[in-house]
Amino acid sequence: MNTFSADSAPSARIQLMTPGPDGTKRCVPCQFQGFEGKRLSLQASEPVPVSSAVSVEFNDALFLGEVVASNGEPNRAFDIEVKVEQVLSGLQSLMALRSRLLGEGVPQASTLVSVQK
């Protein structure tokens, strides 16, 4: 069972695509409320549309999923619930490995020679 909790509601960040042809991403700061089973609870200062595909960055994890609830009132906090499809952890280690591999260069493919009989 996956369970994360936050005693003092540390900050997290929701990232979602904006509607439109340019496909830009929008970041919404939020507070991590908890993660139990496949449900991630967040609190944000603005609503996030239900059915939006989102990624949530928190500590050294990236949660990928879909918004299933976004309740609140203007000028107050919005409670957002995300159904999580995948959790990627160890992001700092992966980023360091990627930097090291890219820093060493990409191996060159050997030249293939065609031989005719």
MIMARNU-943613 format. One record per residue (C-alpha): residue in one letter; x, y, z. Coordinates in steps of 0.1 Angstrom, whole numbers, plus 5000, padded with zeros to 4 digits. Example, Ala and Ser with C-alpha at 12.3 -4.5 7.8 and 13.67 -1.06 7.14 Angstrom:
<atoms>
A512349555078 S513749895071 
</atoms>
This chain:
<atoms>
M500050005000 N501450344990 T501150605017 F502750945019 S501751205044 A502751565051 D502751705086 S503052065077 A501652055042 P504852115023 S504652284989 A504352094957 R503652194921 I500952074896 Q501852094860 L499152074833 M498852154796 T496952464787 P494252454761 G495252604728 P497452524698 D500752614714 G500652334740 T502352534767 K502352404803 R500952584833 C502252544868 V499952574898 P501652594932 C499852374958 Q500252214992 F500651834995 Q497951695018 G498651325014 F498851014992 E497050695000 G496350404976 K496050564942 R494650904954 L496751214958 S495251504979 L496351864972 Q495252214981 A495752494956 S494752864954 E493152804920 P490952534905 V492352274881 P489852134856 V488451784863 S489751524838 S493051714833 A496151504828 V498651634853 S502051574868 V502751674904 E506251734917 F506751674954 N510051614971 D511951364950 A508851214933 L506751284903 F503151174904 L501451124870 G497651104868 E494251264862 V492351524883 V489151354895 A487851634919 S488452004922 N486252164949 G486552514964 E485352874963 P487053184949 N489453354973 R489753024993 A491752704988 F490652444963 D490852084974 I492151884944 E492151504941 V494351324916 K493950954906 V497650854903 E498650624874 Q502350624880 V504850744906 L508450814896 S510850844925 G514550904928 L514451194904 Q517551354917 S519551034911 L518151004876 M518951364867 A522551324880 L522851004859 R521451174828 S523951464832 R526851234837 L525851024806 L525251334784 G528551484797 E530451184786 G529051224751 V526850994730 P528550694715 Q528950724678 A527350454657 S529950264637 T529850304600 L528250014581 V529849904549 S527849724523 V529649444506 Q528349324473 K528948964462 
</atoms>
